[in-house]
Amino acid sequence: MEDAIKLAIIGGSGLYNMEGLEGAMECSLETPFGRPSAPVVIGVLDGQRVAFLARHGVGHRIMPGEVPYRANIYALKSLGVERIVSISACGSLRQDYEPGHIVIPDQLFDNTKNRAHTFFGEGLAEHVGVADPFCPDLSKQLEEAVRATNAAVHSGGTFITIEGPRFSTKAESNTYRAWGMSIIGMTAAPEAFLAREAEMCYAVMAHVTDYDVWHLSETPVTVDMVIQTLNKNTKIAQAAIRQLVRNLKPERDCECSRALANAIITKRESISKDTRQKLDLLVKKYI
């Protein structure tokens, strides 16, 4: 029997072109929620099986609001993945979170409007707890891994997710700062919430690419600015992933693995056969 996949990384396709990744192969999957953004790349890194998924597809062809978030998380769950690290670009809403720095956020504010935010419905209702939307245990391990690369890293902060694909107006950016937001991006929600529904640990390595548009002495964010910083930080991200894989705890002792234990409210006899079958991967141990 093959070893379990220890960790999945969701980010850009350049992340898995890393030194030391052996036997990489593509796995094309179908889910009840459609196809994921791209084939999942599975390989062995430092003796551990890991999976990589390009969130925006090969060639970055999928906009943030078009990402098939449910299919992506479901596909990784179907492979037995228990932990996910998201590699994300973000804008800084704080003076001290500078471009080139890395943030491991501990809170999430969802300001999206047009996305499917749950696997559930169609006669099966649940209310999952997401008071701490990022797994504290995995986030701590991720922070330690990033610090081992000697990168500038910040622990904590609130990540606001906007709909996109446009960048913010100055009025919006300054409002988010007044609300106490720390960084801004377009993909953490609903990804984090779906991972929790799937009882998977989820943490974010957020790469600060710019000061959004609020900073008076810095150039407003552009696509070129984002790409340049991400390219510079790719080696840092790869090194941190390797460090995390080497030291990742073999067992989970957080609440993520039990997130649905008390979340399903629908009477079991009221759930249709079709809905049971569709969500069996997520709920079979409870219904």
C-alpha positions, 0 to 999 in steps of 0.5 A: 500500500502506498504511503499516505499523502502527507501534505497538499500545497495549493498555489502557483504551478511553479511551486512543484518545480523544486529540487528534490521532488521525485517521481512527480506524476499528474492525477486527473480527477472528477468530483461531484462538484466538477473538475479541479483547477488542474491535475493534482501533481503527486510526488515524493519530497524528502521521503514523504508523498506530497500533492500540489494543485495549481489554484488558477490552473496551468498558465494562470487562466482562472480568475479568483471568482472562477476557481472551482474551490469545492472541486479543489478541496474535494479532490484533495480530500479524495486522495486522503490529504489531511493538511493543506498549505495555501501559498497566496499573494496578498497586499499589505494594509499595515506599514510594518508588513512590507512587500517581500515579507511573509505573513501567517495569518490567524484570522479571516474576513470574507468580503466575497459576494458570488462564490459557493461557500459550502459543500452542503445543501440539497437537504443536508444542513450543517453549521460548522465552527470557524471561529479560528478559520486557520488551523492553529497547529498547522499555522505554527508549524508553517511559521517555524518552517518559514522562519528556518529559511531566514525570511522576514515573517509575521505571525498573525493578522487578519486576511480579508478576501475580496471578490476581485478580479479588480484591485481595491479603490483607495476608499475601500483600502482605507476602509479595510485598514480602519476595520483592522484588517492586516492583509488583502487577497482574493482566494482565502475564502471560501477555500479555508471554510471548505477545508474545515467542512472537509475536516482538513487542516488549513494554513496560509503562507501569504506573500506580501507583494505590495501596499495595496493602494492606500500607501501615499508614498508607494506605487499602487499595486499592479499585476507586474508588481505582484508577479515580480515579488512572487517570483523572488519568493518562490525559492523561499516558499519551496524551502519552507515547504521542504522544511515543513515536510521534514518536521510535520507532526505525524498525527493531528491533535487539533479540532479540524479532524472533528469539525463536523462531529456536532455540525450536522443538524438534519435528521438522518432519516430526512437525508436523501440517498442522492445527497448521502452519496454526493457527500459520502466522502465528507460525512460517512463517519457521522451518518 
